[in-house]
């Protein structure tokens, strides 16, 4: 889904960009800060956890030097992740080779769990990466967004692309508290599939039990607040949109700039949601670039949270 309009950067947006390491010149235009980059959230301390969702854009074998080139994007992604150090990271669109490369580029303390959506190493992954110095996986599973969610590679509801969910139950090694991280990617074409997927994810999250903290990350391919998928998960499903609950460290950028300039108040199609057992502290939409290059056609969403209990 693309953005349809561009808006003038106001005072609040400029302030947010400066906090993120950018600059605004005398003409009001955004300029990149060439000084050492600073994390928006960085590695979590104390009893807090840093959650990130990021559609990293699959490797389409675009020519080196182009915006979409994975060869050129990969080192920018590595620098961003090394700077931010999320406790848990849900990615979308990663092919198996990319899954391994992202793991290799992360600090040595990280591990990952995932499965290709067509089974084995085939198709895109909804991998979850995690800092092993901070959290320990206790259980995990995958299910497919279809009428037969336990059938690998299944698709229903009008979507021609297989869609799935990966979830991991973690123990926080620092506090002993447990939580579940659910990661997904909804269909980009079928509205019926998105709504049915949202209902299935809501049902599965409810099945974890009322006392367990849950964070849901994903590319939902539909706008926050105004879409039916959002209504099913948030308005009716009782989940919280972290962007509306935490202290906003950045402007509300659209999350799909498609390698262009970020657009203020454009559609947020990448979300982090949480249930009532998660306290949201800080949130950010990270428009990190290096020498003008983005790591993906999407931008990541981040949240600093604390688990109840």
Buried (B, 14 or more C-beta within 10 A) or exposed (E): BEBEEEEEBEEEBBEBBEBBBBBBEEEEEBEEEEEEBEBBBBBBEEEBBBBBBBBBBBBEEBEEEEBBBBEBBBEBBBBBBEBBBBBBBBBBBBBBEBBBBBBEBBEEEBBBBBBBBBBEBBBBBBBBBBBBBBBBBEEBEBBBBBEEBEEBBBBBBEBEBBBBBBBBBBBBEBBEBBBBBBBBBBBBEBBBBBBBBBBBBBEBBEEBEEEBBBBBBBBBBBBBBEBBBBBBBBEEBEBBBBBEBBEBBBBBBBBBBBBBBBBBEBBBBBBBBBBEBBBBBBBBBBBBBBEEEBBBBBBBBBBBBBBEE
